[in-house]
Amino acid sequence: MPDISKFIDGVSRFQQQHFGDNPKLADELSRGQKPLALLIGCSDSRVDPALLTDCAPGDLFMIRNVANLVPPYEPGGGFHGVSSALEYAVCFLEVEHIIIMGHSQCGGINGLMGMADGSSVGEFIGKWVNIAAPARDKILKEMPDEPPEEQAHACEKEAIQISLNNLQSFPWVKERMSQGKLMIHGWYYNIGTGQLKFLNQLTKQFEVLVEQYSSEKLLNKLAEDKPPTNES
């Protein structure tokens, strides 16, 4: 069985990094939280929002689920994990921004695409990702001859728009937006390149926020930081 000691050691490093030179931070956090934003991200282990945004404790309130989806406003019976966390962030913490961050190579979206051919993705997963079925149907209609990989890539982005629309079906989200107290954003992160894009709500196109990772820039930086050698 794999050893989990790396996670325990990680807690020690985390403590030193965030509290080692700032002993007052733990006391401040213990008194409450006031995050600037709610980030709704995927459960995928490769796209940890706090790591990607380099945030300190208390900066982000987070919801993570398969395919970073937001269900529509549906009061009534059932369990509402995402909706309750959304309500807490908006109505009680009064966050000023909500960011939905999708990503490339999303297993949840791949599962959703496969369901169009009758593939099974599990008892609970299938029902959950079906929230974004309109995105899949739109892509299959508009891109019927494209390779499956391109269709899934396009669906990952279209699903972000579905969730943004669903966000606005919550009355208290819509109210705070109309008051200018809340802004919503759609982000798309490419795992392979590190590039971050945002959805321009006017053009409905994704535009670059952070350029892709550059190995050449990194090598140049390493060369600059390398100490000089004493060659005879």
Rosetta constraint file for C-alpha pairs under 8 A:
AtomPair CA 4 CA 8 HARMONIC 7.00 0.50
AtomPair CA 5 CA 9 HARMONIC 6.13 0.50
AtomPair CA 6 CA 10 HARMONIC 5.97 0.50
AtomPair CA 7 CA 11 HARMONIC 6.48 0.50
AtomPair CA 8 CA 12 HARMONIC 6.90 0.50
AtomPair CA 9 CA 13 HARMONIC 6.49 0.50
AtomPair CA 10 CA 14 HARMONIC 6.01 0.50
AtomPair CA 11 CA 15 HARMONIC 6.15 0.50
AtomPair CA 12 CA 16 HARMONIC 6.37 0.50
AtomPair CA 13 CA 17 HARMONIC 6.02 0.50
AtomPair CA 14 CA 18 HARMONIC 6.10 0.50
AtomPair CA 14 CA 19 HARMONIC 7.93 0.50
AtomPair CA 15 CA 19 HARMONIC 5.31 0.50
AtomPair CA 15 CA 20 HARMONIC 6.47 0.50
AtomPair CA 16 CA 20 HARMONIC 4.25 0.50
AtomPair CA 16 CA 21 HARMONIC 7.59 0.50
AtomPair CA 17 CA 21 HARMONIC 7.70 0.50
AtomPair CA 18 CA 22 HARMONIC 6.85 0.50
AtomPair CA 18 CA 25 HARMONIC 7.93 0.50
AtomPair CA 18 CA 56 HARMONIC 7.31 0.50
AtomPair CA 18 CA 57 HARMONIC 7.95 0.50
AtomPair CA 19 CA 23 HARMONIC 5.25 0.50
AtomPair CA 19 CA 24 HARMONIC 7.75 0.50
AtomPair CA 19 CA 25 HARMONIC 6.41 0.50
AtomPair CA 19 CA 26 HARMONIC 6.90 0.50
AtomPair CA 23 CA 27 HARMONIC 7.60 0.50
AtomPair CA 24 CA 28 HARMONIC 6.26 0.50
AtomPair CA 25 CA 29 HARMONIC 6.14 0.50
AtomPair CA 26 CA 30 HARMONIC 6.10 0.50
AtomPair CA 27 CA 31 HARMONIC 6.59 0.50
AtomPair CA 28 CA 32 HARMONIC 7.11 0.50
AtomPair CA 29 CA 33 HARMONIC 6.20 0.50
AtomPair CA 29 CA 57 HARMONIC 7.93 0.50
AtomPair CA 29 CA 58 HARMONIC 6.96 0.50
AtomPair CA 33 CA 58 HARMONIC 5.99 0.50
AtomPair CA 33 CA 93 HARMONIC 7.65 0.50
AtomPair CA 34 CA 58 HARMONIC 6.74 0.50
AtomPair CA 34 CA 59 HARMONIC 7.53 0.50
AtomPair CA 34 CA 93 HARMONIC 6.26 0.50
AtomPair CA 34 CA 95 HARMONIC 7.68 0.50
AtomPair CA 35 CA 58 HARMONIC 5.57 0.50
AtomPair CA 35 CA 59 HARMONIC 4.71 0.50
AtomPair CA 35 CA 60 HARMONIC 5.19 0.50
AtomPair CA 35 CA 61 HARMONIC 6.03 0.50
AtomPair CA 35 CA 93 HARMONIC 7.31 0.50
AtomPair CA 35 CA 95 HARMONIC 6.34 0.50
AtomPair CA 36 CA 59 HARMONIC 6.07 0.50
AtomPair CA 36 CA 60 HARMONIC 6.45 0.50
AtomPair CA 36 CA 95 HARMONIC 5.32 0.50
AtomPair CA 36 CA 96 HARMONIC 5.87 0.50
AtomPair CA 36 CA 97 HARMONIC 6.72 0.50
AtomPair CA 37 CA 59 HARMONIC 7.23 0.50
AtomPair CA 37 CA 60 HARMONIC 5.44 0.50
AtomPair CA 37 CA 61 HARMONIC 6.26 0.50
AtomPair CA 37 CA 95 HARMONIC 5.11 0.50
AtomPair CA 37 CA 96 HARMONIC 5.86 0.50
AtomPair CA 37 CA 97 HARMONIC 4.62 0.50
AtomPair CA 37 CA 98 HARMONIC 5.65 0.50
AtomPair CA 37 CA 99 HARMONIC 7.29 0.50
AtomPair CA 38 CA 60 HARMONIC 5.87 0.50
AtomPair CA 38 CA 61 HARMONIC 4.67 0.50
AtomPair CA 38 CA 62 HARMONIC 5.59 0.50
AtomPair CA 38 CA 63 HARMONIC 7.56 0.50
AtomPair CA 38 CA 86 HARMONIC 7.99 0.50
AtomPair CA 38 CA 89 HARMONIC 6.61 0.50
AtomPair CA 38 CA 95 HARMONIC 6.47 0.50
AtomPair CA 38 CA 97 HARMONIC 6.26 0.50
AtomPair CA 38 CA 98 HARMONIC 4.74 0.50
AtomPair CA 38 CA 99 HARMONIC 6.23 0.50
AtomPair CA 39 CA 49 HARMONIC 7.56 0.50
AtomPair CA 39 CA 60 HARMONIC 6.68 0.50
AtomPair CA 39 CA 61 HARMONIC 6.29 0.50
AtomPair CA 39 CA 62 HARMONIC 4.94 0.50
AtomPair CA 39 CA 63 HARMONIC 6.36 0.50
AtomPair CA 39 CA 98 HARMONIC 5.79 0.50
AtomPair CA 39 CA 99 HARMONIC 4.67 0.50
AtomPair CA 39 CA 100 HARMONIC 5.93 0.50
AtomPair CA 39 CA 101 HARMONIC 7.12 0.50
AtomPair CA 40 CA 62 HARMONIC 5.86 0.50
AtomPair CA 40 CA 63 HARMONIC 4.73 0.50
AtomPair CA 40 CA 64 HARMONIC 5.76 0.50
AtomPair CA 40 CA 65 HARMONIC 7.93 0.50
AtomPair CA 40 CA 68 HARMONIC 5.89 0.50
AtomPair CA 40 CA 69 HARMONIC 7.63 0.50
AtomPair CA 40 CA 98 HARMONIC 7.51 0.50
AtomPair CA 40 CA 99 HARMONIC 6.09 0.50
AtomPair CA 40 CA 100 HARMONIC 4.79 0.50
AtomPair CA 40 CA 101 HARMONIC 6.19 0.50
AtomPair CA 41 CA 47 HARMONIC 7.97 0.50
AtomPair CA 41 CA 49 HARMONIC 6.85 0.50
AtomPair CA 41 CA 62 HARMONIC 7.39 0.50
AtomPair CA 41 CA 63 HARMONIC 6.24 0.50
AtomPair CA 41 CA 64 HARMONIC 4.77 0.50
AtomPair CA 41 CA 65 HARMONIC 6.66 0.50
AtomPair CA 41 CA 67 HARMONIC 7.51 0.50
AtomPair CA 41 CA 68 HARMONIC 4.60 0.50
AtomPair CA 41 CA 69 HARMONIC 7.94 0.50
AtomPair CA 41 CA 100 HARMONIC 6.16 0.50
AtomPair CA 41 CA 101 HARMONIC 5.10 0.50
AtomPair CA 41 CA 102 HARMONIC 6.49 0.50
AtomPair CA 42 CA 47 HARMONIC 7.16 0.50
AtomPair CA 42 CA 64 HARMONIC 5.06 0.50
AtomPair CA 42 CA 65 HARMONIC 5.06 0.50
AtomPair CA 42 CA 66 HARMONIC 5.39 0.50
AtomPair CA 42 CA 67 HARMONIC 5.05 0.50
AtomPair CA 42 CA 68 HARMONIC 4.25 0.50
AtomPair CA 42 CA 69 HARMONIC 7.90 0.50
AtomPair CA 42 CA 101 HARMONIC 7.42 0.50
AtomPair CA 42 CA 102 HARMONIC 6.77 0.50
AtomPair CA 42 CA 103 HARMONIC 7.90 0.50
AtomPair CA 43 CA 47 HARMONIC 7.75 0.50
AtomPair CA 43 CA 48 HARMONIC 7.99 0.50
AtomPair CA 43 CA 64 HARMONIC 5.12 0.50
AtomPair CA 43 CA 65 HARMONIC 4.86 0.50
AtomPair CA 43 CA 66 HARMONIC 5.41 0.50
AtomPair CA 43 CA 67 HARMONIC 7.26 0.50
AtomPair CA 43 CA 68 HARMONIC 7.37 0.50
AtomPair CA 44 CA 48 HARMONIC 7.52 0.50
AtomPair CA 44 CA 66 HARMONIC 7.39 0.50
AtomPair CA 44 CA 106 HARMONIC 7.62 0.50
AtomPair CA 46 CA 191 HARMONIC 7.54 0.50
AtomPair CA 47 CA 51 HARMONIC 7.91 0.50
AtomPair CA 47 CA 52 HARMONIC 6.93 0.50
AtomPair CA 47 CA 103 HARMONIC 7.71 0.50
AtomPair CA 47 CA 191 HARMONIC 7.64 0.50
AtomPair CA 48 CA 52 HARMONIC 6.13 0.50
AtomPair CA 49 CA 53 HARMONIC 6.00 0.50
AtomPair CA 50 CA 54 HARMONIC 5.69 0.50
AtomPair CA 50 CA 55 HARMONIC 5.25 0.50
AtomPair CA 50 CA 56 HARMONIC 7.70 0.50
AtomPair CA 50 CA 60 HARMONIC 7.50 0.50
AtomPair CA 51 CA 55 HARMONIC 6.86 0.50
AtomPair CA 55 CA 59 HARMONIC 6.05 0.50
AtomPair CA 55 CA 60 HARMONIC 7.26 0.50
AtomPair CA 61 CA 89 HARMONIC 7.07 0.50
AtomPair CA 63 CA 82 HARMONIC 6.90 0.50
AtomPair CA 63 CA 85 HARMONIC 7.06 0.50
AtomPair CA 63 CA 86 HARMONIC 7.97 0.50
AtomPair CA 64 CA 68 HARMONIC 6.26 0.50
AtomPair CA 65 CA 69 HARMONIC 6.87 0.50
AtomPair CA 66 CA 108 HARMONIC 5.71 0.50
AtomPair CA 66 CA 125 HARMONIC 7.72 0.50
AtomPair CA 66 CA 128 HARMONIC 7.92 0.50
AtomPair CA 66 CA 129 HARMONIC 7.37 0.50
AtomPair CA 67 CA 102 HARMONIC 7.03 0.50
AtomPair CA 67 CA 106 HARMONIC 6.53 0.50
AtomPair CA 67 CA 107 HARMONIC 7.41 0.50
AtomPair CA 67 CA 108 HARMONIC 5.00 0.50
AtomPair CA 67 CA 109 HARMONIC 6.23 0.50
AtomPair CA 67 CA 129 HARMONIC 7.06 0.50
AtomPair CA 68 CA 100 HARMONIC 6.93 0.50
AtomPair CA 68 CA 101 HARMONIC 6.82 0.50
AtomPair CA 68 CA 102 HARMONIC 6.18 0.50
AtomPair CA 69 CA 129 HARMONIC 7.55 0.50
AtomPair CA 69 CA 131 HARMONIC 7.37 0.50
AtomPair CA 69 CA 132 HARMONIC 7.58 0.50
AtomPair CA 69 CA 159 HARMONIC 7.60 0.50
AtomPair CA 69 CA 160 HARMONIC 7.54 0.50
AtomPair CA 69 CA 163 HARMONIC 5.75 0.50
AtomPair CA 70 CA 82 HARMONIC 7.00 0.50
AtomPair CA 70 CA 83 HARMONIC 7.85 0.50
AtomPair CA 70 CA 131 HARMONIC 7.89 0.50
AtomPair CA 70 CA 163 HARMONIC 4.85 0.50
AtomPair CA 70 CA 164 HARMONIC 7.66 0.50
AtomPair CA 70 CA 166 HARMONIC 6.24 0.50
AtomPair CA 70 CA 167 HARMONIC 6.58 0.50
AtomPair CA 71 CA 82 HARMONIC 7.65 0.50
AtomPair CA 71 CA 83 HARMONIC 7.51 0.50
AtomPair CA 71 CA 131 HARMONIC 6.35 0.50
AtomPair CA 71 CA 163 HARMONIC 6.99 0.50
AtomPair CA 71 CA 166 HARMONIC 6.11 0.50
AtomPair CA 71 CA 167 HARMONIC 7.75 0.50
AtomPair CA 72 CA 166 HARMONIC 4.62 0.50
AtomPair CA 72 CA 167 HARMONIC 6.91 0.50
AtomPair CA 72 CA 169 HARMONIC 6.19 0.50
AtomPair CA 72 CA 170 HARMONIC 7.42 0.50
AtomPair CA 73 CA 83 HARMONIC 7.62 0.50
AtomPair CA 73 CA 166 HARMONIC 7.01 0.50
AtomPair CA 73 CA 167 HARMONIC 7.79 0.50
AtomPair CA 73 CA 169 HARMONIC 5.55 0.50
AtomPair CA 73 CA 170 HARMONIC 5.22 0.50
AtomPair CA 80 CA 84 HARMONIC 5.81 0.50
AtomPair CA 81 CA 85 HARMONIC 6.31 0.50
AtomPair CA 82 CA 86 HARMONIC 6.07 0.50
AtomPair CA 83 CA 87 HARMONIC 6.04 0.50
AtomPair CA 84 CA 88 HARMONIC 6.16 0.50
AtomPair CA 85 CA 89 HARMONIC 6.19 0.50
AtomPair CA 86 CA 90 HARMONIC 6.17 0.50
AtomPair CA 87 CA 91 HARMONIC 5.59 0.50
AtomPair CA 87 CA 92 HARMONIC 7.47 0.50
AtomPair CA 88 CA 92 HARMONIC 5.14 0.50
AtomPair CA 88 CA 93 HARMONIC 6.39 0.50
AtomPair CA 89 CA 93 HARMONIC 4.87 0.50
AtomPair CA 89 CA 94 HARMONIC 6.01 0.50
AtomPair CA 89 CA 95 HARMONIC 5.98 0.50
AtomPair CA 90 CA 94 HARMONIC 4.63 0.50
AtomPair CA 90 CA 95 HARMONIC 5.56 0.50
AtomPair CA 90 CA 172 HARMONIC 7.54 0.50
AtomPair CA 90 CA 173 HARMONIC 6.93 0.50
AtomPair CA 91 CA 172 HARMONIC 7.26 0.50
AtomPair CA 95 CA 182 HARMONIC 7.17 0.50
AtomPair CA 96 CA 181 HARMONIC 6.04 0.50
AtomPair CA 96 CA 182 HARMONIC 4.63 0.50
AtomPair CA 96 CA 183 HARMONIC 6.34 0.50
AtomPair CA 97 CA 182 HARMONIC 5.49 0.50
AtomPair CA 97 CA 183 HARMONIC 4.82 0.50
AtomPair CA 97 CA 184 HARMONIC 5.66 0.50
AtomPair CA 97 CA 185 HARMONIC 7.50 0.50
AtomPair CA 98 CA 182 HARMONIC 7.56 0.50
AtomPair CA 98 CA 183 HARMONIC 6.35 0.50
AtomPair CA 98 CA 184 HARMONIC 4.69 0.50
AtomPair CA 98 CA 185 HARMONIC 6.15 0.50
AtomPair CA 99 CA 184 HARMONIC 5.89 0.50
AtomPair CA 99 CA 185 HARMONIC 4.69 0.50
AtomPair CA 99 CA 186 HARMONIC 5.84 0.50
AtomPair CA 99 CA 187 HARMONIC 6.91 0.50
AtomPair CA 100 CA 160 HARMONIC 6.72 0.50
AtomPair CA 100 CA 163 HARMONIC 7.63 0.50
AtomPair CA 100 CA 164 HARMONIC 7.47 0.50
AtomPair CA 100 CA 184 HARMONIC 7.91 0.50
AtomPair CA 100 CA 185 HARMONIC 6.21 0.50
AtomPair CA 100 CA 186 HARMONIC 4.96 0.50
AtomPair CA 100 CA 187 HARMONIC 6.00 0.50
AtomPair CA 101 CA 160 HARMONIC 7.54 0.50
AtomPair CA 101 CA 186 HARMONIC 6.10 0.50
AtomPair CA 101 CA 187 HARMONIC 4.55 0.50
AtomPair CA 101 CA 188 HARMONIC 5.56 0.50
AtomPair CA 101 CA 189 HARMONIC 7.05 0.50
AtomPair CA 102 CA 156 HARMONIC 6.64 0.50
AtomPair CA 102 CA 157 HARMONIC 7.01 0.50
AtomPair CA 102 CA 160 HARMONIC 6.50 0.50
AtomPair CA 102 CA 186 HARMONIC 7.83 0.50
AtomPair CA 102 CA 187 HARMONIC 6.17 0.50
AtomPair CA 102 CA 188 HARMONIC 4.78 0.50
AtomPair CA 102 CA 189 HARMONIC 6.26 0.50
AtomPair CA 103 CA 156 HARMONIC 6.87 0.50
AtomPair CA 103 CA 188 HARMONIC 5.19 0.50
AtomPair CA 103 CA 189 HARMONIC 4.52 0.50
AtomPair CA 103 CA 190 HARMONIC 5.66 0.50
AtomPair CA 103 CA 191 HARMONIC 6.83 0.50
AtomPair CA 104 CA 153 HARMONIC 6.50 0.50
AtomPair CA 104 CA 156 HARMONIC 6.94 0.50
AtomPair CA 104 CA 188 HARMONIC 7.65 0.50
AtomPair CA 104 CA 189 HARMONIC 6.50 0.50
AtomPair CA 104 CA 190 HARMONIC 5.08 0.50
AtomPair CA 104 CA 191 HARMONIC 5.93 0.50
AtomPair CA 104 CA 192 HARMONIC 7.94 0.50
AtomPair CA 105 CA 110 HARMONIC 7.66 0.50
AtomPair CA 105 CA 153 HARMONIC 7.38 0.50
AtomPair CA 105 CA 191 HARMONIC 7.55 0.50
AtomPair CA 106 CA 110 HARMONIC 6.26 0.50
AtomPair CA 106 CA 156 HARMONIC 7.18 0.50
AtomPair CA 107 CA 111 HARMONIC 6.10 0.50
AtomPair CA 108 CA 112 HARMONIC 6.28 0.50
AtomPair CA 108 CA 125 HARMONIC 7.74 0.50
AtomPair CA 108 CA 129 HARMONIC 6.50 0.50
AtomPair CA 109 CA 113 HARMONIC 6.19 0.50
AtomPair CA 109 CA 129 HARMONIC 7.17 0.50
AtomPair CA 109 CA 152 HARMONIC 6.62 0.50
AtomPair CA 109 CA 155 HARMONIC 7.06 0.50
AtomPair CA 109 CA 156 HARMONIC 6.23 0.50
AtomPair CA 110 CA 114 HARMONIC 6.26 0.50
AtomPair CA 110 CA 152 HARMONIC 6.08 0.50
AtomPair CA 111 CA 115 HARMONIC 6.32 0.50
AtomPair CA 111 CA 119 HARMONIC 7.87 0.50
AtomPair CA 111 CA 120 HARMONIC 7.92 0.50
AtomPair CA 111 CA 121 HARMONIC 5.91 0.50
AtomPair CA 111 CA 126 HARMONIC 7.57 0.50
AtomPair CA 111 CA 129 HARMONIC 7.87 0.50
AtomPair CA 112 CA 116 HARMONIC 7.20 0.50
AtomPair CA 112 CA 126 HARMONIC 7.08 0.50
AtomPair CA 112 CA 129 HARMONIC 6.02 0.50
AtomPair CA 112 CA 130 HARMONIC 6.65 0.50
AtomPair CA 112 CA 132 HARMONIC 7.80 0.50
AtomPair CA 112 CA 133 HARMONIC 7.12 0.50
AtomPair CA 112 CA 136 HARMONIC 7.27 0.50
AtomPair CA 113 CA 117 HARMONIC 7.88 0.50
AtomPair CA 113 CA 136 HARMONIC 6.33 0.50
AtomPair CA 113 CA 152 HARMONIC 6.67 0.50
AtomPair CA 114 CA 118 HARMONIC 6.78 0.50
AtomPair CA 114 CA 119 HARMONIC 5.33 0.50
AtomPair CA 114 CA 120 HARMONIC 7.76 0.50
AtomPair CA 115 CA 119 HARMONIC 4.69 0.50
AtomPair CA 115 CA 120 HARMONIC 6.34 0.50
AtomPair CA 115 CA 121 HARMONIC 7.48 0.50
AtomPair CA 115 CA 126 HARMONIC 7.80 0.50
AtomPair CA 120 CA 126 HARMONIC 7.22 0.50
AtomPair CA 121 CA 125 HARMONIC 6.14 0.50
AtomPair CA 121 CA 126 HARMONIC 5.51 0.50
AtomPair CA 122 CA 126 HARMONIC 5.83 0.50
AtomPair CA 123 CA 127 HARMONIC 7.24 0.50
AtomPair CA 124 CA 128 HARMONIC 6.31 0.50
AtomPair CA 125 CA 129 HARMONIC 6.11 0.50
AtomPair CA 126 CA 130 HARMONIC 6.07 0.50
AtomPair CA 127 CA 131 HARMONIC 7.47 0.50
AtomPair CA 129 CA 133 HARMONIC 7.28 0.50
AtomPair CA 132 CA 136 HARMONIC 6.71 0.50
AtomPair CA 132 CA 159 HARMONIC 5.57 0.50
AtomPair CA 132 CA 162 HARMONIC 6.48 0.50
AtomPair CA 132 CA 163 HARMONIC 7.86 0.50
AtomPair CA 133 CA 137 HARMONIC 6.14 0.50
AtomPair CA 134 CA 138 HARMONIC 6.09 0.50
AtomPair CA 134 CA 162 HARMONIC 7.78 0.50
AtomPair CA 135 CA 139 HARMONIC 6.30 0.50
AtomPair CA 135 CA 155 HARMONIC 5.92 0.50
AtomPair CA 135 CA 158 HARMONIC 5.41 0.50
AtomPair CA 135 CA 159 HARMONIC 5.44 0.50
AtomPair CA 135 CA 162 HARMONIC 6.86 0.50
AtomPair CA 136 CA 140 HARMONIC 6.16 0.50
AtomPair CA 136 CA 155 HARMONIC 5.71 0.50
AtomPair CA 136 CA 158 HARMONIC 7.94 0.50
AtomPair CA 136 CA 159 HARMONIC 7.89 0.50
AtomPair CA 137 CA 141 HARMONIC 6.15 0.50
AtomPair CA 138 CA 142 HARMONIC 6.12 0.50
AtomPair CA 139 CA 143 HARMONIC 5.56 0.50
AtomPair CA 139 CA 144 HARMONIC 7.60 0.50
AtomPair CA 139 CA 151 HARMONIC 6.39 0.50
AtomPair CA 139 CA 154 HARMONIC 6.85 0.50
AtomPair CA 139 CA 155 HARMONIC 6.23 0.50
AtomPair CA 140 CA 144 HARMONIC 5.08 0.50
AtomPair CA 140 CA 151 HARMONIC 7.05 0.50
AtomPair CA 143 CA 151 HARMONIC 6.79 0.50
AtomPair CA 146 CA 150 HARMONIC 6.22 0.50
AtomPair CA 146 CA 151 HARMONIC 6.36 0.50
AtomPair CA 147 CA 151 HARMONIC 6.39 0.50
AtomPair CA 148 CA 152 HARMONIC 6.11 0.50
AtomPair CA 149 CA 153 HARMONIC 6.13 0.50
AtomPair CA 150 CA 154 HARMONIC 6.18 0.50
AtomPair CA 151 CA 155 HARMONIC 6.11 0.50
AtomPair CA 152 CA 156 HARMONIC 6.13 0.50
AtomPair CA 153 CA 157 HARMONIC 6.90 0.50
AtomPair CA 154 CA 158 HARMONIC 6.25 0.50
AtomPair CA 155 CA 159 HARMONIC 5.85 0.50
AtomPair CA 156 CA 160 HARMONIC 6.86 0.50
AtomPair CA 157 CA 161 HARMONIC 7.08 0.50
AtomPair CA 157 CA 188 HARMONIC 6.91 0.50
AtomPair CA 158 CA 162 HARMONIC 6.59 0.50
AtomPair CA 159 CA 163 HARMONIC 6.33 0.50
AtomPair CA 160 CA 164 HARMONIC 6.22 0.50
AtomPair CA 160 CA 186 HARMONIC 6.21 0.50
AtomPair CA 160 CA 187 HARMONIC 7.83 0.50
AtomPair CA 161 CA 165 HARMONIC 6.18 0.50
AtomPair CA 161 CA 186 HARMONIC 7.29 0.50
AtomPair CA 162 CA 166 HARMONIC 6.21 0.50
AtomPair CA 163 CA 167 HARMONIC 6.04 0.50
AtomPair CA 164 CA 168 HARMONIC 6.69 0.50
AtomPair CA 164 CA 184 HARMONIC 7.41 0.50
AtomPair CA 164 CA 185 HARMONIC 7.74 0.50
AtomPair CA 164 CA 186 HARMONIC 7.20 0.50
AtomPair CA 165 CA 169 HARMONIC 6.86 0.50
AtomPair CA 166 CA 170 HARMONIC 7.37 0.50
AtomPair CA 167 CA 173 HARMONIC 6.86 0.50
AtomPair CA 168 CA 173 HARMONIC 5.97 0.50
AtomPair CA 168 CA 174 HARMONIC 5.21 0.50
AtomPair CA 169 CA 173 HARMONIC 7.64 0.50
AtomPair CA 169 CA 174 HARMONIC 7.01 0.50
AtomPair CA 170 CA 174 HARMONIC 6.31 0.50
AtomPair CA 171 CA 175 HARMONIC 6.01 0.50
AtomPair CA 172 CA 176 HARMONIC 6.16 0.50
AtomPair CA 173 CA 177 HARMONIC 6.18 0.50
AtomPair CA 173 CA 182 HARMONIC 7.57 0.50
AtomPair CA 174 CA 178 HARMONIC 6.18 0.50
AtomPair CA 175 CA 179 HARMONIC 6.33 0.50
AtomPair CA 176 CA 180 HARMONIC 6.33 0.50
AtomPair CA 176 CA 181 HARMONIC 5.20 0.50
AtomPair CA 176 CA 182 HARMONIC 5.47 0.50
AtomPair CA 177 CA 181 HARMONIC 5.77 0.50
AtomPair CA 177 CA 182 HARMONIC 4.69 0.50
AtomPair CA 177 CA 183 HARMONIC 6.17 0.50
AtomPair CA 185 CA 198 HARMONIC 7.26 0.50
AtomPair CA 185 CA 199 HARMONIC 7.11 0.50
AtomPair CA 186 CA 198 HARMONIC 5.56 0.50
AtomPair CA 186 CA 199 HARMONIC 5.18 0.50
AtomPair CA 187 CA 196 HARMONIC 6.87 0.50
AtomPair CA 187 CA 197 HARMONIC 5.59 0.50
AtomPair CA 187 CA 198 HARMONIC 4.40 0.50
AtomPair CA 187 CA 199 HARMONIC 6.29 0.50
AtomPair CA 188 CA 196 HARMONIC 5.71 0.50
AtomPair CA 188 CA 197 HARMONIC 5.09 0.50
AtomPair CA 188 CA 198 HARMONIC 6.20 0.50
AtomPair CA 188 CA 199 HARMONIC 7.97 0.50
AtomPair CA 188 CA 206 HARMONIC 7.95 0.50
AtomPair CA 189 CA 194 HARMONIC 6.61 0.50
AtomPair CA 189 CA 195 HARMONIC 5.93 0.50
AtomPair CA 189 CA 196 HARMONIC 4.63 0.50
AtomPair CA 189 CA 197 HARMONIC 6.51 0.50
AtomPair CA 190 CA 194 HARMONIC 5.28 0.50
AtomPair CA 190 CA 195 HARMONIC 5.35 0.50
AtomPair CA 190 CA 196 HARMONIC 6.50 0.50
AtomPair CA 191 CA 195 HARMONIC 7.72 0.50
AtomPair CA 193 CA 212 HARMONIC 5.12 0.50
AtomPair CA 193 CA 213 HARMONIC 5.37 0.50
AtomPair CA 194 CA 211 HARMONIC 7.59 0.50
AtomPair CA 194 CA 212 HARMONIC 4.99 0.50
AtomPair CA 194 CA 213 HARMONIC 5.13 0.50
AtomPair CA 195 CA 208 HARMONIC 7.41 0.50
AtomPair CA 195 CA 209 HARMONIC 7.80 0.50
AtomPair CA 195 CA 210 HARMONIC 5.64 0.50
AtomPair CA 195 CA 211 HARMONIC 5.07 0.50
AtomPair CA 195 CA 212 HARMONIC 3.85 0.50
AtomPair CA 195 CA 213 HARMONIC 6.52 0.50
AtomPair CA 196 CA 208 HARMONIC 6.10 0.50
AtomPair CA 196 CA 209 HARMONIC 5.49 0.50
AtomPair CA 196 CA 210 HARMONIC 4.94 0.50
AtomPair CA 196 CA 211 HARMONIC 6.72 0.50
AtomPair CA 196 CA 212 HARMONIC 7.28 0.50
AtomPair CA 197 CA 206 HARMONIC 5.75 0.50
AtomPair CA 197 CA 207 HARMONIC 5.14 0.50
AtomPair CA 197 CA 208 HARMONIC 4.27 0.50
AtomPair CA 197 CA 209 HARMONIC 5.00 0.50
AtomPair CA 197 CA 210 HARMONIC 6.80 0.50
AtomPair CA 198 CA 206 HARMONIC 5.20 0.50
AtomPair CA 198 CA 207 HARMONIC 5.39 0.50
AtomPair CA 198 CA 208 HARMONIC 6.40 0.50
AtomPair CA 198 CA 209 HARMONIC 6.26 0.50
AtomPair CA 199 CA 204 HARMONIC 6.27 0.50
AtomPair CA 199 CA 205 HARMONIC 5.68 0.50
AtomPair CA 199 CA 206 HARMONIC 4.36 0.50
AtomPair CA 199 CA 207 HARMONIC 6.40 0.50
AtomPair CA 200 CA 204 HARMONIC 5.31 0.50
AtomPair CA 200 CA 205 HARMONIC 5.45 0.50
AtomPair CA 200 CA 206 HARMONIC 5.96 0.50
AtomPair CA 200 CA 207 HARMONIC 6.77 0.50
AtomPair CA 201 CA 205 HARMONIC 7.45 0.50
AtomPair CA 214 CA 218 HARMONIC 6.43 0.50
AtomPair CA 215 CA 219 HARMONIC 6.11 0.50
AtomPair CA 216 CA 220 HARMONIC 6.19 0.50
AtomPair CA 217 CA 221 HARMONIC 6.14 0.50
AtomPair CA 218 CA 222 HARMONIC 6.16 0.50
AtomPair CA 219 CA 223 HARMONIC 6.13 0.50
AtomPair CA 220 CA 224 HARMONIC 6.24 0.50
AtomPair CA 221 CA 225 HARMONIC 6.24 0.50
AtomPair CA 222 CA 226 HARMONIC 6.02 0.50
